[in-house]
Amino acid sequence: MERPDRVDAMLAAWRAERPEIATLTLELTKRIGRLHAFVAEASQRALEGFGVTYAEFDVLATLRRSGRPYRLKPSRLAESSMLTTGGTSNILQRLGAAGLVRREPDPDDRRSSWVCLTPEGLELTDRIVAATGGAHEALFERVPEETGRALADLMRDALLAFGDDAPNTP
């Protein structure tokens, strides 16, 4: 170990008090939690001033990455943005009131509708994507590229082991 981090310090304290608790699982969950906290903080700072929450941005970004005409069915939108359908519905109401998305009836299914990005929603989403991408680049700029690549590949392996295979959604 080149130099210890906060998780190493916490594990050392557990080893002194309750060695059976200082497991690889604890080390992994604490390090993942620390990484998440850093990314969430950078994302939140980047979102300030745009008037949207992270969940709202996630819905906008999901529509944006779906490609032209930037529209999805509400159920697929919920699945792609990893939100509940109820949570997605609330977010869509707020985004619709802000003029960032609109609902369009599905001509092939009267019971269904499409959720579409408005031109204002598209423009805002592109600005937020640039801001959050820049914040994440700045956060990881001190991590060597080969370390980042190895970490990304190892995290994919873990996620696949958990059953987190890619769905057929944007």
Secondary structure, DSSP 8 states (H G I E B T S, - for coil): --S--HHHHHHHHHHHH-GGG--HHHHHHHHHHHHHHHHHHHHHHHHTTS---HHHHHHHHHHHHT-TT-EE-HHHHHHHTT--HHHHHHHHHHHHHTTSEEEEEETTEEEEEEEEE-HHHHHHHHHHHHHHHHHHHHHHTTS-HHHHHHHHHHHHHHHHHTT----S--
